[in-house]
Amino acid sequence: MSEQEQLMDNLLNVDLEIIEYVRGLHEANWDSDSLKQKVGDLLKIRDEMVAKLMDST
């Protein structure tokens, strides 16, 4: 698997985690600071991964 393929696979996994935590927030009526923090952290990680992927093309 190339580095780009690995990054894309990792992006998919992060996206799935983000979806899972957003669903949890929705179930908690958007009132969970820990879930909000986790989503924020995952979005930062995702942004870094996208930037790395774009740099490698």
Secondary structure as a PSIPRED ss2 file (coil, helix, strand):
# PSIPRED VFORMAT (PSIPRED V4.0)

   1 M C   1.000  0.000  0.000
   2 S C   1.000  0.000  0.000
   3 E H   0.000  1.000  0.000
   4 Q H   0.000  1.000  0.000
   5 E H   0.000  1.000  0.000
   6 Q H   0.000  1.000  0.000
   7 L H   0.000  1.000  0.000
   8 M H   0.000  1.000  0.000
   9 D H   0.000  1.000  0.000
  10 N H   0.000  1.000  0.000
  11 L H   0.000  1.000  0.000
  12 L H   0.000  1.000  0.000
  13 N H   0.000  1.000  0.000
  14 V H   0.000  1.000  0.000
  15 D H   0.000  1.000  0.000
  16 L H   0.000  1.000  0.000
  17 E H   0.000  1.000  0.000
  18 I H   0.000  1.000  0.000
  19 I H   0.000  1.000  0.000
  20 E H   0.000  1.000  0.000
  21 Y H   0.000  1.000  0.000
  22 V H   0.000  1.000  0.000
  23 R H   0.000  1.000  0.000
  24 G H   0.000  1.000  0.000
  25 L H   0.000  1.000  0.000
  26 H H   0.000  1.000  0.000
  27 E H   0.000  1.000  0.000
  28 A C   1.000  0.000  0.000
  29 N C   1.000  0.000  0.000
  30 W C   1.000  0.000  0.000
  31 D C   1.000  0.000  0.000
  32 S C   1.000  0.000  0.000
  33 D H   0.000  1.000  0.000
  34 S H   0.000  1.000  0.000
  35 L H   0.000  1.000  0.000
  36 K H   0.000  1.000  0.000
  37 Q H   0.000  1.000  0.000
  38 K H   0.000  1.000  0.000
  39 V H   0.000  1.000  0.000
  40 G H   0.000  1.000  0.000
  41 D H   0.000  1.000  0.000
  42 L H   0.000  1.000  0.000
  43 L H   0.000  1.000  0.000
  44 K H   0.000  1.000  0.000
  45 I H   0.000  1.000  0.000
  46 R H   0.000  1.000  0.000
  47 D H   0.000  1.000  0.000
  48 E H   0.000  1.000  0.000
  49 M H   0.000  1.000  0.000
  50 V H   0.000  1.000  0.000
  51 A H   0.000  1.000  0.000
  52 K H   0.000  1.000  0.000
  53 L H   0.000  1.000  0.000
  54 M H   0.000  1.000  0.000
  55 D H   0.000  1.000  0.000
  56 S C   1.000  0.000  0.000
  57 T C   1.000  0.000  0.000
